[in-house]
Amino acid sequence: MASRPTAASSSSATAARRSSVAPTRTPLSHHSKPTTGVTAASASASHTSVSPNAPKATSPVRPRASVSDAVKRAPLVSRQSLPSSTAKLSHLASAKAPPAKSASTAPKARTASSISSIREVRDDSKLLEELQTKVKHATDALTSKTEEATDLKAQLSQANASLEAVKVELESKASAAIQAEESRASLETQMESAQAAYNELKNLHAEGDIAVEVVREELEDARAATLSQTELVTSLQGQIKELEAEVAKTKDNIKALKDATTAATSDAALATSIEHEALLKAQVAFAAIQVELEELRESHALALTEAQDKIAELEVQAAKVAALEALSASLQGEKEESANKVSELEIEILELRESQESFDEERELSLTKLDALRNDLAAATAAAEKANSYVQAKEAEYTSSAKTVEVEHENALKAAAEEQSKVLAQLDSLKSELAAALSTHETLKNEALKTAETHSRALDEAEQQYLARQSELSEEINKITAELEGQEAQYNAKVDNVKEEHSKLLQEAFERAKTEAGDEHKKDLNSVRITFDSTIAQMAATHQSAMEDLEAEHASTLEAQAKTLEKQISSLTLVLKATQDDLAKAKASFESAHAEVNILTTQRDEARAAAAAAPEVSPEQAEEIARLTTQLSVTKDDLSAITDMLNLTKDSLTEMSNNHTKELKEAAEARAQDVTKLRTAHEEELSVFATQKLELSVKLSDLEGELATAKAALATEPAVPKSNGTVAPQSPGVTKEELQRLHEAHNLKVHDLEAEHKKALKDIAAKLEAAETQAKESKLEVERKEMEIKYLESDQDDNLEQITRLKADLETLSEHLKVKDIDTGSD
């Protein structure tokens, strides 16, 4: 009886140990924090084990736990964490023992221990571990099964949803097929509207090209006006230079008049009158220049207003082009969307309905049409963009040229005003210097009359005063005319010559003779200048008229050639469009024939299969064979018609290419003849200019010889005693330097004309090259079409071979059927 309570207590203790040992396995793998995990687990285990079993065996649990834990220390030597955990469990059990003792009645009854309890503890621990592993496996299996069940439920819901989606998709695809038919019809209407819009865009592009050509012509006119203005400014500058030369001559005359005698007063008066006349002429010329400048300003303002009006018109046209570009872009976007929709519908219909091959063929045709329209729209947009960029470039060029013309015009006006102010200042200074020179001359004259004995001394003083005055005047001249510093050496040489001749030319008779010779020389030079100016004007007029005639003739020839080329291009484009239409028709017929051939092959295969399967020939089969033979004959006829059509198109293309090459050769020969004519005319003009140049050089050499003889005659005349060191003023006229300048200007003009002629020839060559490139492009297009025709011919040959094979197969089938009929009849 005493052993049963021990057994009961041991069973209860083992149950308590099972519940307390179970959580102690978790910290065995975690070596970092063994103590905390074990204590927490043991505490929880103690609570869970004591609370449910408190009414039955609360008193024997705690002492048995301490004994069993003490006994378990010996076998578990290999595990280092387990003794500490068991010790702590025992410690916790002893710590919680007082409340358990208060509840229990006999704690000292279980003091004795036995070996059987140790074995039971070991067995119970093993069973506990096995049960825990089984529970783990069971819980894992349960969780996996629940997860699989949830997955199966989700898959079932997904399958139901996909089934519903497939039903919806089937319905949507059926409706989409209907919508595809409707969209195809709408696309055809959109294609027609796009074609109309493309034609309108072409017309607008042609109008834009015409407007650009008009603006180009107006730009050329404006450039010609600016060139005339620049030429006028250069002529004004030449006149100003001539005035400066006359001013320099008057200065020389003033210097010569400083030490003149009483007889030189009349010459000074003549010089002043001449200077006054020159001044009046200069004022008249300046007034005329101002009038011309006002006219130029008015013409420039008119040209600017016209140009602004043209620019406004071009801007309006550019806005139209932008609107058309936006329209074409929107059309292209719509077409792309429609193409995407058609492609999606095609994929869906091919997946769902394989029997709708005819609809697929129609869709492919619509796609090809859409691609063609897309290419046409892309070309139209590119052309519109090119026209817009060209218009913008021309506007920028025109505005820049107008600005440059305005700036050059303003600079020319400023330069003319500055030169006029300089000339007026120089004239004022010369007048003051002339008055001072006259006063000094009077004083010197009175001194010379009073003191005849001291003439030499007065002459020395006068020379010193003359030198001082000369130095002062040279300084003033250097200040006023800074641009003539390069001519200082020539001026000093002239002063030295005047000094040398000053001791020789004092006699009145010699001075009178010199003045007469000077007058005659002036008259001769004036006559030479008049003739030279008239000849130059005649040459310029004749050359200008000849150049205008040549330019007009050249422009007319270019226009005629351009018109002929445009006509040829338009005719070629029409022929090309016709050939493209014929080619498209031939392709369509070829595709239909190919489809019929495929149908015939399928029918042939079916007939073979039927012939192989059926031992006897029925009347239906005979009718089918007859029908197939008739279809074969029809397809042969269609094929022969297609071959004839292809041959005709090939012949037309070859004729077109031959005619095009002939026309290009004729145009090249005509242009070469025009170029040779222009070259001969240019060489004739150059020969005329050379002869005129030689004549003018001969005249110039004659004038130089006459001038040299006059100088030699003057030098051989006897010297006379000098009166007071003054020299008669030299008569103004055309000098050798002026003639040289005129000659250089003429040469520059001739060079400019040659450059313009070369530029015109280069333009003609560039246009010829452009025409040749266009001809090459058309030739390449013709070759491409020929290659397409060859490809179609090869396809046609393949179809013929297939038809012949089908015919042979049908004949063999018919013979086989006949043999079978004969066999059946004999039987």
Secondary structure, 3 states (H helix, E strand, C coil): CCHHHHHHHHHHHHHHHHHHHHHHHHHHCCCCCHHHHHHHHHHHHHHHHHCCCHHHHCCCHHHHHHHHHHHCCCCCCCCCHHHHHHHHHHHHHHHCHHHHHHHCCCHHHHCCCCHHHHHHHHHHHHHHHHHHHHHHHHHHHHHHHHHHHHHHHHHHHHHHHHHHHHHHHHHHHHHHHHHHHHHHHHHHHHHHHHHHHHHHHHHHHHHHHHHHHHHHHHHHHHHHHHHHHHHHHHHHHHHHHHHHHHHHHHHHHHHHHCCCCCHHHHHHHHHHHHHHHHHHHHHHHHHHHHHHHHHHHHHHHHHHHHHHHHHHHHHHHHHHHHHHHHHHHHHHHHHHHHHHHHHHHHHHHHHHCCCCHHHHHHHHHHHHHHHHHHHHHHHHHHHHHHHHHHHHHHHHHHHHHHHHHHHHHHHHHHHHHHHHHHHHHHHHHHHHHHHHHHHHHHHHHHHHHHCCCCHHHHHHHHHHHHHHHHHHHHHHHHHHCHHHHHHHHHHHHHHHHHHHHHCCCCCHHHHHHHHHHHHHHHHHHHHHHHHHHHHHHHHHHHHHHHHHHHHHHHHHHHHHHHHHHHHHHHHHHHHHHHHHHHHHHHHHHHHHHHHHHHHHHHHHHHHHHHHHHCCCCCHHHHHHHHHHHHHHHHHHHHHHHHHHHHHHHHHHHHHHHHHHHHHHHHHHHHHHHHHHHHHHHHHHHHHHHHHHHHHHHHHHHHHHHHHHHHHHHHHHCCCCCCCCCCCCCCCCCCCHHHHHHHHHHHHHHHHHHHHHHHHHHHHHHHHHHHHHHHHHHHHHHHHHHHHHHHHHHHHHHHHHHHHHHHHHHHHHHHHHHHHHHHHHHHC
